[in-house]
Amino acid sequence: MFLFKRRGYYQLEYFDEAENRSRRISTGTKHKPEALRFLANLREELAHKPKIEAVTLSGFTVEYISFLRAGRSPNYVTSADFALNRLLQFTGDLPLSRLHVRNLEQFFTESFQRTKQGTAHYYRTIKAAFSKAVEWNYLSENPLKRIKLPKIPKSLPLFISEIELASILESLQGDGRTKQDMRDLFTLAFYTGLRLSELLNLEWNDVSMAERIIKVANTETFTTKSKRERIIPLNQTALEMLKKRQPKVFSLDEKNYVFQKHPGLRYERDFVSKQFKKAVRATELNGNLHFHSLRHSFASNLVQRGVPIVAVKELLGHSSIATTMIYSHVRREDLANAVKMLDGH
């Protein structure tokens, strides 16, 4: 540690063991006695500062992903692993403490040029990971707190009507059993707003025909995105479809999934998503529609019919009303069109 003067003010340079680099800071004073007091206070502060453990980015990634598996959804674990490995490919396997703002900004800048939405997802995921690294004493601070991404224009979610759903169902291809499973799965998604992971993990003991409800439950093998269970009422179309699907005999040895390729074996997410995209491409509908658009459709169609946004939030299982507010535009457009009718010309 040593003091020197620059532009009239005393500066302090020292080696930061936590970050494995030299640092230079201003004492904020032109007077040597005050600068010496600043130096003494800093020495005491550093002496009591917890020592940062040395860990590489690859080592942290393995530990962090293992930690996530205990409480986060498989999808989140996969996306976090992917984001951290993309960063690893860009920076190399540096000690975590040497991932400075500059090289992180370069990573996000290059990534942003390829995919804006993807980069926003990387940013959120890696920022959460580094916050955990601070808790684990691998970082003294989260460097992403000093990085801001360019604003990304928000696009309104795509949604379809019942007539458009019917055209998608008619365009499905495949053998009889698989085709019917996909028709029923798409239908239930449209009328309940369930996420694909929730649909694929849905078991018959979570369906009550008498009460006309589905219980979206946490199990030993599945956790909902919000970690909260919720109840979804069934409309007549969804109820009748489920009655036709309900097996007469249930397995005592395997899980009784509502949608399964074989007893106890669920359909894969990618397979279902691709089946939906194939069906959309076979119609004249917007090619940007994807399976999650069925969930958007459930919410948007409810709002169009005047359902309060708070009720829509509960049905979707959002933890914050801010997430649900993206669907409020549908009602605003509906109301605007109603007011235009006052013109009467």
N, C-alpha and C positions, 0 to 999 in steps of 0.2 A: 504494500500500500504506500502510495506517495502522493504528495500534494504538488501542484504546479499552478501557475497563474496564466489565464488566457482571457484577453479582452478585459482585464481589470479584476476578474473574479477568480477565486480559487477553485480549481478542479481537483477531483480525486480519482485516481486510477487504481484498480485492484483486480485480483484474479478471483472470479466467481467459481468456486469448486462445484457448485450445484449444476451450473451450465457449462462448465469446462471451457471457459473463455474469459478474456480480459474485459472489464467493464470500466466505463468512464462516466462519472456523474459530476454535476456542479454542486458545490457546497452552498451556493446562493449568497455568498458574502465576499466582500473585498478585504476583510480584515482577518489577519492571520490567527489571532486568538480564537475567534469564532469558528474559523475553518478547522482548527485543531480540536475544538469541542465536537464539531460535526464528525470528524474522523474517529474520535474516541467513542462517540455514541454508535457509529456504524460498526465498529469493531465489536462492541458489546452485543449489538443486535445480531450480527453474523455468528457470534459465539453461541447464542441461544437458538439459532435457527436450526430446525431439524435437517439432518444431512440427507440430501437427495440420493436415493439408491440408483446405481447405474443399471440401465436396462436398454436393450436395443429395441428398435421398432418391431422387428420380427418376434422377439421374445415377448414384448408387451401384447402384440396381436394375439398370440397363442393363449396367453393368460386371460386377456379380456374376453375373447370369444368363449373360452371355457366358462368364465363367470356369467356371460349372457345366457348360456344354454340353460342355466338353472331357473331363470325367471322370465325370459323373453320368448316371443314367438319364433318358430323356425325361420320364418320369412325375415324377421328383423336380424336374427343371427347371421343369416346368409348375406344380407345386404351390408351389414357392418363388416363382415369378413372381406367382402368384395371391395368396399371403400378403402379399408386400411391396406389391403394388398395393392390396390392401385397407387396409393401414396408410396408404399414401399418400392414399387417398380420405378417410380419417378425419382425418389430421393436416394435410393440405396438403403442398406441396412445401417443407418446412423444410430448412435445413442439417442434416446428420446429427448434428452436435454439439449441436443444440438439441432433440433428441428426448429429453426428460428423463423420469424415472421417472413423474412425475405424469400426463403425457399418454399415456404408454404403458399405465399402469394403467387409464386411462379406456377406451382402445381394447379391452383384453382384458376389462374388466368388461362393456362393452356387447356385445361379441362372445359372451361366455360365456352371456349371457341368451338368445341365439338358438341357439347350438349349442355344447354342452360339448366334444364330441369334436373338432369343427372348430377350436375355440379352442386346445385342447391341441396340435393339429397346427400352427396358426399360431405358437404360442409356440416350439415346438421348431425350426421352420424359420427364424423370424426371429432367434432366439437364435444359431443357427449362422451366419447371415448377418452379424450384428453382431460375432461373434467374428472373422470374416474382416476386417471393417472395422477392428478393432483392429490386426490384423496389417498391414493396409495403411496404418496411420497416419491413418485417417479419424476414429477415436474414441480417446479416452484410456483408456476402459474400457467394458465391455459393460454397458449399463444394465439389461438383463434379468436380470443376476445378482442384482439387488436386488428382483426381482419374483417372487412365488410365486403360482401359480394355485390356486384351491380344488381340493381333491381330487375326482377324478371316480370315481364308483363303477364298478368294472370288471365288465363282463358276460362270462359265459363264451361262447366261440365256438359258433355254431350248426353242427351237422353232421347228415348224413343217412346212412341205411343203404343197402345195395345195392338193397333193395326200393324204397326211396324214390327212388333214382336211376332205377330202371326206370320208375317212374311219371312222372318228369320227362321222360325220353327219349320216352315214348309220347305225351306231350302236345305235343311240338314241332310247330310249324306252318311252312309254307313250301314252296317247290318242292323237287323231289327231290334235286338236288345240294346246295343249301344246307342242307336239313334233315339230310341224311346227314353233312355236314361238322360241323354242330353236335352231332349225336349222338356222333360220334367224338371231337370236341374235349372235350365234357363228360365222356365216358368216360375219356379219357386223363388229364384233370385229377383225376378221382376216384381213379384207381389209381396215380398218380405224385406227386400233390401239387405239380405244377408251377404256377408263377404264370402268369397269363394272358399277360403279356409274354413269358415264356419259351416258352410254347406257340406263340404267334404268330410268334416268331422261330426256332422249331425247324426245322432243315433235315434232309433225308434223310441227308446224310453224317454227321450226329450220331447216327444210329440204327443199331445193330448187331443184326440179327436173330439172327445166329449166337451172339453173346455175350449176347443178351437184355438189352441195356442202352440207355439214352439218355444221351448226354453233353450236359450243360447248359454250353454254351461261350460264352466272350466272343469277339465278332467285331469287325470294323471298324465295324459299324452297331449293335451291341447289346452292352451290359454288364450282367451279372447284378447284382442288388441288393447282394449282398455282395462283388461283384467277384471272387469265387472260382468256379472251375469245379467241377462235381461230377458224379458218376455215379449214375444212378437205375436199378436193376434193374427189369425188366418182368415182371409176372405174366402168366399164361397169357391172361387176357382182353385185356389191353392188347396183348400180342404178336400174338394172332390178328387183332385189329382193324387193327393197323399192317400186317400182311401183306396184308390185303385192300386197304388203301389204296395200298400201294407201287406207283408207276408202273413200267411196263415200259421206258419211255424217259425219260431225264433231259435237261433243257435244258442246253446248253453256254453259252448267252448270259445266261440269267436265273438267279436264285437258286431253288433247288428246295425251297421251303417245304413242310412236311408239310400245312399248312392254308393254302390260298390261293384267292382268288376267281378269279384268272386267273394264268397263268404269271408268276411273279416278283412278284405283287401279293398282299399279305397281307390278311386281314380286319382291319377296324378294331376297336379295343378296345370302343368304345361299342356297336357293332353286336352283338358277341358277348355283352356284358353284358346288353343289352336283350333279346336272344333268350332268355337264361337266365331273366330275370325274367318274361318272358311265359309261358315254360313252367311256372315255379313257380306263377304266378297261375292257370294252367289246372288245377292240382291242388288238393288240400285241405291242402297242406303249409303250414308257417309262411311268411307273406308277407315276413318279414324276411330270408329266405334270399337270398344274392346269389352271384355267381360264385365269389368267394373262399371261400365256404362249402365248395366242393368240396375245396379245399386243407385246410381245417379237418377235413373228413370223412376225408381220407387219414390225417392225423395222429391223430385221435381213434380211428379204427378200428384203427390199429396199436397204440395204447396199450391199448385194450380187449383186444387179443389177447396182451398181455403183452410187447410189444416194448420193450426198454429205452429210456428217454427220450433217452439219449445217441445211440442209433442213429437215433431219430426226428429229432433235431437235425441230424445229418449229411444225412439224406435231404431235409429241408426247406431246407438251406443256410443255417440261422441262424448268425450270427456269435457269438451268446452263448446259453448254455444257459438263461439267465433267460427269454428269449423263448419257448423251447419248453416251459417249465414250466407254462404256462397249460393245457396238455393233460393234465397229471398228475392233474387232478381226475377224469378219466374212470376211471382205474385205481383211484383211491381209492374212488369210488362202487361200482365193480365188487367191490372187496375187502370193502367194508362190507356189501354184499348177501350175499356169501359167508359172512361171519361171522354174519349174522342167521339163516342156516340152522341154526346150532347151537342156536337156541331150540327148534326141533323141536315147536312147539305150534301 
